[in-house]
Amino acid sequence: MEAIFEIIVILIFSYPGAGFRWFISRFWKSKKTFKDFLNDDSYMNGIIGILILSAPVIIYNMI
């Protein structure tokens, strides 16, 4: 049950993570598309997505 929950969370947050990686790669003039980043490494995309989406909440609670 725990593994299924982890897979679902990673898949949900992989889209914002891949979007952030794609947006940052535009500064280095990368030719990779969003789909390339999405298919590249879903676990890393999921972790980045969780960090990016939780950062405003953490910062707001610190103020």
Protein Blocks (a to p, Z undefined) as FASTA:
>chain_A
ZZmmmmmmmmmmmmmmmmmmmmmmmmnopabdfklmmmmmmmlmmmmmmmmmmmmmmmmm
mZZ
